[in-house]
Amino acid sequence: MAEFKISINQLATFSKVSEARKKAIIKQQKNPPPILVGRYAMAKARISKAISNGGDIIPILKGIEELKKRNPETPWKKNDKSVSIDAMERYIKMSLPAILKENRYEILPKQKIRSFFMSDVEILVSPDLIIKVFIDGKWYLGGLKLHVSKSELFDENQSKYVATCIYQYLDLVFEDDEIIVLPELCFSLDVFANSIISAPKKIERALEEIESMCLEIKKIWPNV
């Protein structure tokens, strides 16, 4: 088990918060509460399915109707229902990136390896989708991670870090030399920020910034 670890979306949050909040994030990563697992699962699954089906929103519409019929008993489940419906309704108004709309693509199975290491820190990526796109006679690889939070919207830099981590993960996990991982096919999709942002083409600087965050995580880790 990795000594230091952080999930990709929490890394993005870590990049712009106060020292106190950074410590809180690391404390949570050490002992993640079970309640966070599966949050907004319906919304994430239906949005992923819509993208997998070339942008078809039927799965989302059915998901909204299904959730509206539910009568949750706890405040947590009521919040989950409300935010999930809102997320799906917002996604319907969004548009897929042109590179996906204009080219044929396929969804690949999720990989057993879901993370990569940078400066001894395990970054859990676990993309919601791994996408293979056919462009100008060649296959290219990318991926997508969903962010569903009404209270913590990602800005452009935070989304850039998420997309960059997806790129680095895919570049390390996939060893097929015939399939090239493209930064512009690696996306952070933030439903409530109404944004789909890809990794920068010149990715080295973003990777250096992520490495600096990993070094900071290692420094804070023993003290929380």
C-alpha positions in Angstrom: 0.0 0.0 0.0 1.3 3.5 -0.9 2.5 5.6 2.0 1.3 8.8 0.4 -1.9 8.9 -1.7 -4.5 11.3 -3.1 -7.4 11.1 -5.5 -7.3 13.2 -8.7 -10.2 15.5 -7.9 -8.9 16.1 -4.3 -5.5 17.0 -5.8 -7.2 19.6 -7.9 -8.9 21.0 -4.8 -5.6 20.9 -2.9 -4.0 23.1 -5.6 -5.8 26.3 -4.5 -6.9 26.0 -0.9 -5.5 27.3 2.4 -2.9 25.5 4.5 -5.6 24.4 7.0 -7.8 23.0 4.2 -4.8 21.2 2.7 -4.2 19.4 6.0 -7.9 18.5 6.1 -7.7 17.0 2.6 -4.7 14.9 3.5 -6.3 13.8 6.8 -9.4 12.6 4.8 -7.2 10.9 2.2 -5.5 8.9 5.0 -8.9 7.7 6.3 -11.5 8.3 3.6 -15.1 8.1 5.0 -17.2 5.3 3.4 -20.1 7.7 2.8 -18.2 9.4 0.0 -18.0 6.2 -2.0 -20.8 6.1 -4.6 -21.9 9.7 -4.1 -23.9 11.0 -7.1 -23.4 7.5 -8.7 -26.6 7.7 -10.8 -25.6 11.0 -12.4 -22.1 9.9 -13.1 -23.1 6.6 -14.6 -25.8 8.1 -16.8 -23.5 11.0 -18.0 -20.8 8.5 -18.8 -23.3 6.3 -20.7 -24.5 9.2 -22.7 -20.9 10.1 -23.8 -20.3 6.4 -24.5 -23.3 6.4 -26.8 -22.0 9.4 -28.9 -23.9 12.0 -26.9 -27.3 10.3 -26.7 -29.1 11.9 -23.8 -31.8 9.2 -23.5 -30.0 7.4 -20.6 -29.9 10.8 -18.8 -33.6 11.5 -19.3 -34.5 8.1 -18.0 -32.2 8.6 -15.0 -33.8 11.9 -14.1 -37.3 10.3 -14.3 -36.1 7.3 -12.2 -34.7 9.6 -9.5 -37.8 11.8 -9.4 -39.8 8.8 -8.4 -37.6 7.9 -5.4 -38.5 9.0 -1.9 -35.3 9.2 0.0 -35.5 8.9 3.8 -32.3 10.5 5.0 -31.0 14.0 4.5 -27.9 12.6 2.8 -30.0 10.6 0.3 -32.3 13.6 -0.3 -29.2 15.8 -1.1 -27.8 13.0 -3.3 -31.1 12.9 -5.3 -31.4 16.7 -5.7 -27.8 17.2 -6.8 -27.8 14.2 -9.1 -31.0 15.5 -10.9 -29.5 19.0 -11.1 -26.2 17.6 -12.5 -28.0 15.6 -15.2 -30.2 18.4 -16.2 -27.2 20.7 -16.5 -25.2 18.1 -18.6 -28.0 18.0 -21.1 -27.3 21.7 -21.9 -23.6 21.0 -22.5 -22.0 20.0 -25.7 -19.3 17.4 -26.4 -15.9 18.7 -27.5 -15.6 19.1 -31.2 -12.8 16.5 -31.4 -15.3 13.9 -30.2 -18.3 15.2 -32.2 -16.3 15.2 -35.4 -14.5 11.9 -35.1 -15.4 8.3 -34.5 -14.6 7.1 -31.0 -14.9 3.9 -28.9 -14.9 3.4 -25.1 -12.3 1.0 -23.8 -12.7 -1.1 -20.6 -11.4 0.3 -17.4 -8.0 -0.9 -16.4 -7.0 -2.9 -13.3 -4.3 -0.3 -12.5 -6.2 2.9 -11.6 -3.4 5.1 -10.4 0.2 6.3 -11.0 3.0 7.5 -8.8 4.7 10.9 -8.9 7.5 11.6 -6.3 6.3 8.6 -4.3 2.7 9.9 -4.1 0.0 7.6 -5.5 -2.4 9.7 -7.5 -5.7 7.8 -7.9 -7.0 8.6 -11.4 -9.6 5.9 -12.2 -11.0 7.7 -15.3 -14.8 7.5 -15.7 -14.1 6.9 -19.4 -11.1 5.8 -21.5 -11.7 6.9 -25.0 -10.1 5.7 -28.3 -10.6 8.2 -31.1 -10.0 7.7 -34.8 -8.4 10.8 -36.4 -7.0 11.0 -39.9 -6.6 7.3 -40.2 -5.0 6.7 -36.8 -6.2 5.8 -33.4 -5.5 8.1 -30.4 -6.1 7.6 -26.7 -7.7 9.9 -24.1 -9.9 9.8 -21.1 -12.4 11.8 -19.0 -13.0 12.4 -15.4 -16.3 13.8 -14.0 -16.5 16.3 -11.2 -19.9 16.7 -9.6 -20.0 19.3 -6.8 -22.2 22.4 -6.3 -20.0 23.9 -3.6 -16.6 23.4 -5.1 -16.4 24.2 -8.8 -13.1 23.7 -10.6 -11.5 26.7 -12.2 -9.4 26.3 -15.4 -6.2 25.5 -13.6 -7.8 22.8 -11.4 -9.4 21.2 -14.4 -6.1 21.4 -16.2 -4.4 19.4 -13.4 -7.1 16.7 -13.6 -6.8 16.4 -17.3 -3.0 16.3 -17.1 -3.1 13.5 -14.5 -5.4 11.5 -16.9 -2.8 12.0 -19.7 0.1 10.9 -17.5 -1.9 7.9 -16.2 -2.8 6.7 -19.7 0.7 7.3 -21.0 2.1 5.1 -18.3 -0.5 2.4 -18.2 -1.0 1.8 -22.0 2.1 0.4 -23.5 0.8 0.0 -27.1 3.2 2.0 -29.2 0.7 2.2 -32.0 -1.8 4.2 -29.9 -0.7 7.7 -29.0 -2.1 9.4 -26.0 -3.2 13.0 -26.9 -3.4 15.7 -24.3 -6.3 17.3 -26.1 -8.3 14.0 -25.7 -7.8 14.0 -21.9 -10.7 15.9 -20.3 -12.0 17.2 -16.9 -15.7 17.6 -17.1 -17.2 19.8 -14.3 -20.9 19.7 -14.7 -21.7 22.6 -12.3 -18.9 24.8 -13.7 -20.3 24.0 -17.2 -16.8 23.2 -18.4 -15.0 20.5 -20.3 -11.3 21.3 -20.2 -8.5 19.3 -21.8 -4.8 18.9 -20.8 -2.4 21.5 -22.3 -0.6 20.5 -25.5 2.7 21.6 -23.8 2.2 19.4 -20.8 5.6 19.6 -19.1 4.8 22.7 -17.0 1.6 21.2 -15.7 3.4 18.0 -14.7 6.0 20.0 -12.9 3.3 21.9 -10.9 1.7 18.6 -10.0 5.0 17.2 -8.9 5.5 20.2 -6.6 2.1 19.5 -5.1 3.1 15.9 -4.5 6.2 17.1 -2.6 4.1 19.3 -0.5 1.7 16.4 0.3 4.7 14.4 1.5 5.8 17.2 3.7 2.4 17.7 5.3 1.4 14.0 5.5 3.3 13.1 8.8 1.9 16.1 10.6 -1.9 15.4 10.3 
